[in-house]
């Protein structure tokens, strides 16, 4: 088929231009082709299949099953449909895998199974041989290759039937107003006659309006111009199918209309978008049902609704007297996220990002305050506005169930609230006299079994510098613990028998006693030690030391040693970096350095080699290698308030240039040498009548550019030649 693709909206010369053109005319795929050579994702496949089957009106957009797709959108409805149809298997019950790339084999299997079902056939080999691409089943498939697969399925089925309601069509006959395919025969209405073209290449002509066929214009049905219906008089219903047109001809004029949003972009961060109108025959346009305006220039500016997520824009095109109209709808996703900053007692407690117009989710944690109960967030709206907001925690006075002090010589105290939070506050050491186990049972929250079982959380406040031996011993139901930055020492028996699953030992803790600590805790407990040079005390009998723990700390620390000696799992939390995402070599002296999350979250500054310290932020670091060819070592030292830690990585810089050895205009030899390397001239010599070759004019060290080395000659004493 000779399908034209000269419209300015089309990408130049796609690999599957005909197939893409036909699928876009069907409304199966968009007319903007910037994405057609990109890998096909699961959600784009789902959209194409819903359009191909013409079930847009029947998909379930509202039911929210997957966290990676916004509920209420066309994408969500398509995902639900293809999963229910059994064509796509989601990654999990809550994740569809919208951006996962599909393989050719997956797409072929789905389409072939649909053909088998549609035709009631079992000959899978026939369909696989007729619906195929020249590539391996494990290869990724592109968007334009999907167009080829869909066209093959619609036109090459075994019994000559099509499986899609949205029939392929296009400019099959110049000037046609309607084309369709049925029973392997293309049909087109042209100049008052119906022409058919079957696979044998024979062209037949049937007179329209005779006793068998009758062609009705779309205007009689009050439907879009590209939905011309062909009716058979002998039947009491319209022939099944959806007859699209590319060219609409009326009163000698051709009508075409379309538009793009931001040149076909799928999403935008700005509420103001650009609509590029493309119209022939139509002279006016209306956006979203507004007043008609003359098509005088394109693009035109349009402001989206502020709501985050996928939005639809409808443009209606019309001729001068409004007797001919066409409405085109396109979608784009608006990324419009804002922050909800939660504060408790003037300090930031949490920050989350929520899309404008969406319901603000319930925060998964609540702030704590000794002697008070949390009573919600003040002035927190239900729906996210189009700006950042700050909300403050509300507290009501709630006397503790019990309260007391530790040693009389210290200023630390404790209290137990109704919600099961054990607060340790004040200043100095929270310990009992002698730090003995029996003495600790003078603490009411340990001695009284009812109070001990009440403890669900432990909050140690700022100002506490030490937790003595056994003060947090066998709190069986305690699931959380928060430790302050002022803490420097933790005694033995720490959190023994508790139900905690995550404990962070702050960076100011320089001494930790492992004896009896973390015994009989959950197997999946993870313990982070944030100080590299922490001193781990293990003086007691080996039987008192916990084993099989999941420890996280710094390489070379006592934590790593303890893990190796006591059958524990150790995972490093070192700050680190990668050069060009870990590639081994580069030909560009400008490289990108990416810091890992430990560097970004736990350290404040870095310096490269012997440079100055710079504050760490979320951005990659631009670094320029020196010109010399070969392996480069980059050292980065990370610094926080407590210590410094250095890491070194290497990358090979391929920076070689060419030396051309010339004698006059003759190339004698060529060589490739790395920048900065010492040059050893070629052994080849040049010749010149009446002269003796002396040497090659080359630099000692290879520069950062190509070099032309000229031959140097000495005139022979007996030569009569003039040295010109």
SELUMFI-306994 format. One record per residue (C-alpha): x, y, z. Coordinates in pm, whole numbers, always signed. Layout:
     east    north       up
        X        Y        Z
...
***
This chain:
     east    north       up
       +0       +0       +0
     +118     +351      -81
      +57     +534     +244
     +155     +901     +254
     +345    +1026     +563
     +422    +1384     +470
     +211    +1547     +738
     +430    +1761     +965
     +307    +1573    +1271
     +473    +1252    +1160
     +828    +1153    +1249
    +1038    +1137     +934
    +1076     +793     +774
     +985     +559    +1060
    +1086     +198    +1005
     +719     +100     +986
     +574     +415     +828
     +277     +244     +661
     +177      +45     +966
     +214     +344    +1197
      +11     +564     +964
     -274     +315     +945
     -283     +256    +1321
     -293     +629    +1390
     -579     +674    +1142
     -767     +405    +1333
     -720     +596    +1657
     -525     +303    +1802
     -209     +507    +1838
     -131     +880    +1858
      -24    +1071    +1549
     +291    +1214    +1707
     +575     +976    +1647
     +854    +1099    +1878
     +806     +781    +2084
     +757     +528    +1808
    +1118     +405    +1808
    +1123     +376    +2187
    +1073      +45    +2375
     +707      -46    +2430
     +595      -28    +2793
     +316     -233    +2950
      +87      +66    +2996
     +129     +187    +2635
      +51     -167    +2516
     -260     -168    +2736
     -379     +164    +2589
     -326      +45    +2232
     -520     -278    +2294
     -816      -96    +2451
     -834     +139    +2154
     -794     -148    +1906
    -1080     -342    +2066
    -1290      -23    +2092
    -1384      -78    +2453
    -1301     +270    +2580
    -1655     +312    +2712
    -1643       -9    +2912
    -1314      +15    +3100
    -1308      +66    +3476
    -1114     +387    +3539
    -1216     +435    +3902
    -1115     +111    +4076
     -768     +169    +4221
     -558     -146    +4233
     -206      -31    +4148
       +9     +229    +4322
     +205     +312    +4004
     -106     +429    +3813
     -336     +717    +3908
     -696     +616    +3973
     -963     +777    +3758
     -740     +801    +3450
     -760     +636    +3111
     -432     +458    +3193
     -585     +305    +3507
     -887     +179    +3312
     -666      +23    +3044
     -450     -151    +3306
     -758     -297    +3476
     -901     -413    +3143
     -592     -597    +3011
     -538     -768    +3347
     -901     -884    +3365
     -875    -1003    +3003
     -575    -1215    +3102
     -339    -1047    +2853
     -108     -886    +3108
       +6    -1016    +3446
      +79     -732    +3694
     +400     -736    +3896
     +199     -784    +4216
     -145     -722    +4360
      -54     -356    +4408
     +200     -284    +4131
     +108     -303    +3760
     +461     -235    +3629
     +345      +47    +3399
     +693     +138    +3276
     +824     -217    +3239
     +945     -286    +2886
     +776     -567    +2691
     +946     -823    +2469
     +852     -923    +2116
     +769    -1275    +2237
     +525    -1148    +2500
     +338     -930    +2250
     +329    -1201    +1983
     +190    -1459    +2228
      -89    -1222    +2337
     -195    -1127    +1983
     -176    -1488    +1857
     -392    -1608    +2147
     -651    -1341    +2058
     -656    -1462    +1696
     -704    -1822    +1807
     -993    -1721    +2031
    -1155    -1498    +1767
    -1146    -1761    +1496
    -1201    -2069    +1709
     -885    -2219    +1565
     -603    -2420    +1716
     -331    -2378    +1453
      -92    -2161    +1654
     +197    -2212    +1409
       -2    -2052    +1127
      -58    -1734    +1322
     +298    -1714    +1453
     +427    -1740    +1097
     +193    -1466     +973
     +211    -1232    +1273
     +582    -1189    +1326
     +887     -966    +1322
    +1240    -1051    +1222
    +1383    -1058    +1572
    +1434    -1286    +1874
    +1142    -1340    +2111
    +1354    -1210    +2400
    +1424     -878    +2225
    +1240     -566    +2335
     +968     -445    +2099
     +923      -83    +1997
     +601     +113    +1966
     +619     +117    +1584
     +683     -260    +1578
     +360     -302    +1775
     +185     -115    +1492
     +319     -375    +1248
     +203     -663    +1470
     -148     -514    +1505
     -183     -458    +1131
      -74     -815    +1057
     -328     -947    +1305
     -604     -735    +1151
     -532     -824     +788
     -369    -1168     +781
     -596    -1390     +985
     -652    -1745     +862
    -1020    -1718     +775
    -1001    -1366     +634
    -1167    -1209     +936
    -1039     -923    +1145
    -1019     -946    +1523
    -1029     -575    +1597
    -1338     -357    +1586
    -1126      -53    +1505
    -1043     -143    +1144
     -717      -35     +974
     -774     +236     +719
     -596     +516     +536
     -556     +681     +198
     -603     +367       -5
     -761     +560     -294
     -684     +927     -340
     -984    +1138     -245
    -1156     +857      -56
    -1394     +950     +223
    -1427     +607     +380
    -1222     +290     +380
    -1260      -40     +554
    -1139     -397     +546
    -1366     -701     +575
    -1315    -1056     +454
     -969     -964     +319
    -1121     -692      +98
    -1051     -321     +115
    -1352     -105      +36
    -1354     +266      -38
    -1627     +509     -141
    -1502     +732     -420
    -1697     +980     -634
    -2033     +819     -562
    -1913     +465     -624
    -1799     +187     -399
    -1464      +35     -495
    -1327     -286     -350
     -975     -421     -360
     -907     -778     -252
     -582     -964     -183
     -569    -1100     -539
     -505     -746     -663
     -832     -728     -858
    -1020     -399     -845
    -1398     -421     -869
    -1646     -138     -884
    -2000     -137     -746
    -2242     +145     -812
    -2352     +310     -489
    -2724     +367     -434
    -2819      +67     -649
    -3055     -197     -515
    -2787     -357     -297
    -2567      -86     -148
    -2638     +256       -6
    -2387     +504     +135
    -2499     +745     +406
    -2307    +1059     +494
    -2206    +1110     +854
    -2415    +1424     +881
    -2733    +1214     +859
    -2625    +1020    +1166
    -2497    +1325    +1356
    -2167    +1153    +1416
    -1805    +1247    +1359
    -1686    +1281    +1001
    -1444     +993    +1048
    -1724     +750    +1141
    -1903     +713     +803
    -2141     +418     +814
    -2194     +182     +521
    -2538      +18     +527
    -2661     -291     +344
    -3031     -256     +249
    -3099     -626     +283
    -3013     -616     +656
    -3189     -434     +933
    -2867     -324    +1101
    -2550     -141    +1013
    -2265     -372     +917
    -2049     -431    +1222
    -1736     -225    +1227
    -1604     +122    +1268
    -1525     +294     +938
    -1256     +558     +980
    -1156     +814     +721
     -844    +1013     +668
     -976    +1255     +404
    -1328    +1388     +437
    -1448    +1535     +108
    -1745    +1772     +103
    -1833    +2027     -165
    -1498    +1967     -329
    -1301    +2042      -11
    -1080    +1809     +190
    -1113    +1828     +567
     -838    +1724     +808
     -784    +1824    +1170
     -562    +1728    +1458
     -351    +1884    +1731
      -68    +1799    +1968
      +10    +1902    +2324
     +368    +2020    +2382
     +477    +1853    +2057
     +341    +1517    +2168
     +493    +1506    +2516
     +331    +1257    +2753
     +369    +1474    +3064
     +451    +1827    +3175
     +555    +2015    +3489
     +388    +2340    +3378
      +17    +2415    +3387
      +56    +2622    +3070
      +88    +2402    +2761
     +125    +2461    +2390
     -137    +2327    +2148
      -14    +2285    +1791
     -316    +2288    +1561
     -309    +2120    +1220
     -618    +2178    +1006
     -719    +2170     +640
    -1066    +2281     +533
    -1152    +2388     +888
    -1117    +2759     +971
    -1220    +2778    +1337
    -1146    +2597    +1661
    -1294    +2576    +2009
    -1118    +2440    +2316
    -1326    +2254    +2573
    -1657    +2380    +2442
    -1557    +2747    +2456
    -1615    +3014    +2198
    -1491    +2953    +1846
    -1178    +3137    +1735
    -1028    +3175    +1390
     -729    +2951    +1314
     -476    +3223    +1244
     -163    +3095    +1412
      -29    +2787    +1580
      +65    +2691    +1844
     -180    +2840    +2092
     -138    +2856    +2469
     -374    +2671    +2705
     -388    +2650    +3084
     -452    +2309    +3236
     -649    +2252    +3550
     -414    +2253    +3850
     -501    +1894    +3951
     -206    +1655    +3943
     -242    +1364    +3701
     -366    +1286    +3350
     -583    +1553    +3189
     -779    +1558    +2865
     -804    +1849    +2621
    -1071    +1851    +2350
    -1047    +2077    +2048
    -1342    +2109    +1810
    -1262    +2222    +1456
    -1529    +2380    +1235
    -1573    +2536     +890
    -1701    +2890     +839
    -2074    +2816     +876
    -2023    +2544    +1143
    -2183    +2285     +914
    -1875    +2066     +935
    -1712    +1996    +1273
    -1467    +1750    +1417
    -1361    +1704    +1780
    -1018    +1568    +1870
     -919    +1477    +2226
     -563    +1439    +2353
     -429    +1368    +2702
     -122    +1478    +2897
      -11    +1418    +3253
      +44    +1725    +3472
     +307    +1678    +3742
     +194    +1919    +4012
     +325    +1800    +4349
     +341    +2011    +4664
     +477    +1954    +5013
     +289    +1893    +5334
     +527    +1990    +5615
     +427    +1842    +5950
     +563    +2015    +6261
     +551    +1917    +6627
     +656    +2164    +6894
     +808    +2389    +6629
    +1030    +2118    +6484
     +983    +1947    +6150
     +839    +1601    +6211
     +775    +1479    +5856
     +742    +1603    +5499
     +546    +1433    +5222
     +467    +1531    +4864
     +105    +1514    +4745
      -44    +1592    +4406
     -262    +1901    +4385
     -631    +1807    +4397
     -567    +1464    +4547
     -667    +1339    +4892
     -391    +1390    +5147
     -303    +1043    +5282
     -295     +969    +5653
      +59    +1002    +5789
     +196     +663    +5892
     +341     +792    +6220
     +238    +1029    +6500
     +448    +1268    +6710
     +507    +1206    +7079
     +527    +1450    +7368
     +582    +1357    +7727
     +276    +1428    +7940
      +54    +1486    +7639
     -156    +1288    +7394
     -152    +1362    +7020
     -482    +1515    +6903
     -442    +1545    +6526
     -301    +1804    +6287
     -424    +2160    +6301
     -589    +2294    +5982
     -493    +1993    +5770
     -716    +2003    +5458
     -864    +1689    +5306
     -763    +1782    +4949
     -416    +1909    +4858
     -418    +2273    +4742
     -198    +2420    +4470
      +79    +2524    +4711
     +300    +2391    +4992
     +137    +2384    +5335
     +263    +2358    +5693
      +50    +2200    +5967
     +120    +2176    +6340
      +53    +1893    +6578
     -217    +1937    +6841
     -162    +1792    +7187
     -383    +1761    +7493
     -259    +1720    +7847
     -253    +1358    +7961
      -99    +1273    +8300
     +132     +969    +8292
      +33     +629    +8429
     +354     +625    +8632
     +667     +838    +8669
     +994     +839    +8861
    +1365     +914    +8865
    +1686     +717    +8826
    +1984     +776    +9055
    +1950    +1063    +9299
    +2277    +1217    +9180
    +2150    +1248    +8821
    +1881    +1468    +8669
    +1725    +1202    +8447
    +1365    +1095    +8496
    +1110     +862    +8337
     +737     +852    +8275
     +497     +601    +8120
     +200     +731    +7918
     -137     +566    +7856
      -44     +482    +7497
     +251     +272    +7616
     +532     +522    +7550
     +819     +517    +7800
     +984     +860    +7810
    +1335     +905    +7950
    +1408    +1276    +7979
    +1616    +1532    +8160
    +1997    +1555    +8146
    +2300    +1341    +8220
    +2300     +969    +8292
    +1987     +754    +8309
    +2128     +484    +8538
    +2088     +339    +8884
    +2347     +319    +9158
    +2607      +57    +9080
    +2449      -24    +8745
    +2346     -364    +8883
    +2061     -570    +8746
    +1881     -610    +9077
    +1905     -238    +9145
    +1734     -166    +8814
    +1426     -350    +8932
    +1369      -64    +9173
    +1248     +117    +8863
     +870      +79    +8870
     +837      +30    +8490
    +1063     -278    +8521
     +952     -412    +8862
     +577     -391    +8795
     +501     -658    +8533
     +178     -483    +8428
     +363     -160    +8355
     +646     -346    +8184
     +398     -513    +7948
     +242     -172    +7871
     +564      -37    +7715
     +525      -24    +7334
     +771     +257    +7256
    +1081     +402    +7417
    +1171     +767    +7360
    +1498     +891    +7506
    +1504    +1271    +7499
    +1777    +1514    +7405
    +2005    +1588    +7700
    +2045    +1227    +7812
    +2414    +1131    +7775
    +2416     +774    +7910
    +2185     +474    +7935
    +2310     +262    +8223
    +2320     -115    +8250
    +1982     -292    +8237
    +1763      +23    +8239
    +1597     -103    +7918
    +1601     -471    +8006
    +1337     -722    +7894
    +1075     -476    +7773
     +915     -758    +7578
     +644     -558    +7399
     +857     -257    +7305
     +855     -231    +6924
    +1025     +107    +6875
    +1307     +308    +7032
    +1429     +658    +6958
    +1771     +769    +7084
    +1901    +1130    +7112
    +2204    +1291    +6948
    +2341    +1375    +7298
    +2384    +1007    +7390
    +2748     +895    +7426
    +2737     +566    +7620
    +2506     +261    +7636
    +2540       -3    +7905
    +2483     -379    +7896
    +2148     -552    +7866
    +2028     -288    +7619
    +1685     -382    +7477
    +1725     -750    +7569
    +1409     -947    +7491
    +1235     -654    +7320
    +1036     -667    +6995
    +1226     -390    +6816
    +1316     -450    +6451
    +1523     -140    +6380
    +1765      +41    +6612
    +1991     +332    +6519
    +2282     +392    +6755
    +2359     +765    +6706
    +2696     +890    +6584
    +2789    +1045    +6922
    +2776     +707    +7098
    +3143     +616    +7145
    +3090     +319    +7380
    +2841      +32    +7356
    +2829     -271    +7586
    +2725     -584    +7392
    +2691     -808    +7701
    +2331     -932    +7717
    +2225     -658    +7473
    +1975     -755    +7201
    +1945    -1110    +7332
    +1618    -1282    +7234
    +1514    -1006    +6994
    +1341    -1071    +6657
    +1557    -1246    +6397
    +1503     -964    +6146
    +1624     -691    +6384
    +1868     -452    +6213
    +2111     -244    +6422
    +2288      +61    +6277
    +2607     +192    +6438
    +2663     +544    +6307
    +3009     +610    +6461
    +3303     +457    +6277
    +3538     +435    +6578
    +3283     +311    +6832
    +3424     +102    +7119
    +3231     -225    +7166
    +3262     -368    +7517
    +3265     -750    +7526
    +3447     -825    +7853
    +3203    -1073    +8000
    +3185    -1448    +7932
    +3118    -1539    +7569
    +2781    -1685    +7666
    +2656    -1332    +7739
    +2730    -1205    +7389
    +2448    -1203    +7134
    +2502    -1380    +6802
    +2327    -1403    +6466
    +2253    -1031    +6461
    +2208     -814    +6154
    +2464     -538    +6202
    +2524     -232    +5989
    +2834      -19    +6035
    +3147     +114    +5871
    +3415      -94    +5702
    +3712     -155    +5929
    +3516      -74    +6245
    +3483     -288    +6557
    +3128     -360    +6441
    +3262     -545    +6137
    +3508     -735    +6360
    +3234     -830    +6608
    +3013     -956    +6324
    +3291    -1180    +6190
    +3369    -1325    +6533
    +3011    -1383    +6646
    +2838    -1525    +6338
    +2656    -1200    +6260
    +2560    -1053    +5925
    +2747     -732    +5846
    +2648     -471    +5586
    +2861     -163    +5532
    +2702     +183    +5547
    +3008     +355    +5402
    +2974     +676    +5205
    +3080     +602    +4851
    +3064     +727    +4494
    +3062     +610    +4133
    +3225     +766    +3828
    +2996     +775    +3523
    +2767     +520    +3692
    +3056     +278    +3739
    +3180     +252    +3379
    +3538     +133    +3341
    +3651     +380    +3077
    +3563     +705    +2902
    +3672     +912    +2603
    +3542    +1236    +2757
    +3746    +1419    +3018
    +3421    +1557    +3168
    +3280    +1292    +3404
    +2986    +1270    +3644
    +3040    +1165    +4006
    +2734    +1024    +4185
    +2725     +989    +4565
    +2541     +702    +4731
    +2256     +754    +4977
    +2477     +699    +5283
    +2699     +987    +5170
    +2400    +1214    +5107
    +2211    +1127    +5426
    +2482    +1076    +5688
    +2758    +1317    +5580
    +2768    +1694    +5532
    +3073    +1767    +5317
    +3314    +1612    +5069
    +3644    +1701    +4907
    +3795    +1556    +4590
    +4164    +1467    +4607
    +4336    +1757    +4786
    +4066    +2013    +4713
    +3849    +2214    +4949
    +3549    +2076    +5135
    +3212    +2134    +4965
    +2862    +2086    +5107
    +2685    +1769    +4991
    +2357    +1806    +4802
    +2136    +1578    +4592
    +2305    +1664    +4261
    +2574    +1478    +4071
    +2922    +1630    +4074
    +3088    +1752    +3753
    +3459    +1671    +3745
    +3722    +1726    +3477
    +4000    +1469    +3437
    +4347    +1585    +3345
    +4443    +1541    +2980
    +4686    +1253    +3018
    +4578     +922    +2865
    +4546     +626    +3102
    +4403     +522    +3439
    +4284     +795    +3675
    +4235     +758    +4050
    +3981     +987    +4217
    +3976    +1010    +4595
    +3681    +1159    +4783
    +3691    +1227    +5156
    +3353    +1247    +5328
    +3306    +1444    +5649
    +3035    +1468    +5913
    +3037    +1607    +6266
    +3211    +1300    +6404
    +3470    +1168    +6159
    +3606    +1159    +5805
    +3612     +865    +5564
    +3783     +840    +5225
    +3700     +628    +4920
    +3900     +584    +4598
    +3776     +474    +4254
    +3948     +453    +3916
    +3851     +510    +3556
    +4048     +475    +3234
    +4062     +789    +3021
    +4114     +695    +2657
    +4269    +1011    +2517
    +4485     +907    +2223
    +4575    +1117    +1920
    +4729    +1053    +1580
    +5080    +1137    +1460
    +5114    +1168    +1084
    +5471    +1153     +949
    +5497    +1363     +631
    +5766    +1418     +373
    +5631    +1692     +156
    +5281    +1572      +68
    +5366    +1203     +113
    +5254    +1016     +425
    +5546     +800     +539
    +5385     +654     +851
    +5105     +702    +1108
    +5084     +619    +1477
    +4845     +662    +1770
    +4988     +784    +2101
    +4820     +868    +2431
    +4817    +1229    +2545
    +5101    +1293    +2792
    +5307     +993    +2678
    +5667    +1022    +2560
    +5685    +1002    +2181
    +5921     +756    +2016
    +5948     +858    +1651
    +5889     +601    +1379
    +6186     +400    +1253
    +6089     +472     +897
    +6291     +737     +715
    +6210     +977     +434
    +6411    +1042     +121
    +6472    +1349      -91
    +6701    +1381     -387
    +7020    +1569     -298
    +6946    +1553      +76
    +7011    +1325     +370
    +6727    +1250     +615
    +6814    +1385     +961
    +6511    +1325    +1188
    +6138    +1373    +1238
    +6017    +1703    +1380
    +5805    +1571    +1669
    +5751    +1697    +2026
    +5894    +1498    +2315
    +5554    +1458    +2488
    +5227    +1390    +2306
    +4995    +1693    +2329
    +4614    +1685    +2356
    +4571    +1702    +1979
    +4677    +1532    +1656
    +5034    +1599    +1544
    +5191    +1636    +1197
    +5561    +1542    +1206
    +5760    +1674     +912
    +6081    +1520     +787
    +6397    +1726     +843
    +6673    +1693     +579
    +7037    +1807     +548
    +7164    +1914     +203
    +7437    +1691      +68
    +7774    +1870      +24
    +7826    +1737     -330
    +7469    +1817     -441
    +7414    +2079     -706
    +7045    +2104     -624
    +6928    +2431     -485
    +6760    +2415     -146
    +6427    +2573     -221
***
